[in-house]
Amino acid sequence: NAEQGWSGQSSGIGPGKARPDALRLARELLQDSEGDSDDELLRRLEAVGDDGMLTNAASLLLVGNGRPVLEYRLKGGHQELRPDGELSVLEQLSLVLDAVRRNNPEVQMPEWADQETAPALSESAAREAVVNGVAHRDWRGPRLVEVEQEHRFGALRVRSPGGFIGGFDEYDVFSRQPFPRNRALMRLLAGLGLAENRGSGIGRMVTGLVRGGQPAPTFREVEGASVEVTLGGGRPPDPAWQLWISELGWPRTLEDHRLLLLLRRVADHRWIDIRTAARITHTNEFMARTLLRRLSSIKVSGAWFLVPVAGVPTEGPEVWT
């Protein structure tokens, strides 16, 4: 467990201390563990270390640390929720996720759309943001993960204690391989189906928003060494955009979330230069050129979707239209 850091180390707390309601939630999330004993369930989740005790990650999720770890506020709806500190982190997380889902308003779709209404904010992106705020937080202090939701269009802000680590910053999160602060906790959440253990959680968050025609999430480090993630910018889902990208080949051709980011930029501005492409995708110009070439391989009505602009001065950046 050494490579797992603090969250993978022994908590010194026995498996018998796991809260029954936390184990019930775990079974509901797994959906196929009804016949498993508690011990079998914990082994399946790799929640018990070599010493027979719960790991710190498992103790947090299934026992708790005696205090609230999240708080939720609905702006414009005058609702607040701070779960009881006696609850396990999994129980607290479940209550907050339920509140986010419940207060995500339904918006009316055009008559020609497949659905009459749709959630204002991508449910998968919202869940990813809240779960990541818990998984990647710094557990050494008492500060809470703050979840704030807008009453209109469901825009969401999650502020998680602990700044960026591993050389990360707000300008490379869309492309860099993540460096989890709490690897064992992340793996346990992934085992429950609440998180993505292959490093694609941010990609799922971006895809969930941009494929619906909404702005990509923003990440920034704020005062008090916290990371703040904001989802949604007052724009409802766009069924025309969803139809268009499906005709272009989403998700098969556009499986990389960075391609969706570039596609949105080109659709809005009709052109893009290599420097802008690198900035939008949080990568270097070499990789940005590779991504643009992948977009240029798509045909629309017999014509290439994206082509380089000829005659650009050699000292200037490449431009595509």
Secondary structure, 3 states (H helix, E strand, C coil): CHHHCHHHCECCCCHHHCCHHHHHHHHHHHCCCCCCCHHHHHHHCCCECCCCCEEHHHHHHHCCCCCCCEEEEEECCCEEECCCCCCCHHHHHHHHHHHHHHCCCEEECCCCCCCCEEECCCHHHHHHHHHHHHHCCCCCCCCCEEEEEECCCCCEEEEEECCCCCCCCCCCCCCCCCCCCCHHHHHHHHHCCCCCCCCCHHHHHHHHHHCCCCCCCEEEEECCCEEEEEECCCCCCCHHHHHHHHHHCCCCCCCCHHHHHHHHHHHHHCCEEHHHHHHHHCCCHHHHHHHHHHHHCCEECCEECCCECCCCCCCCCCEEC
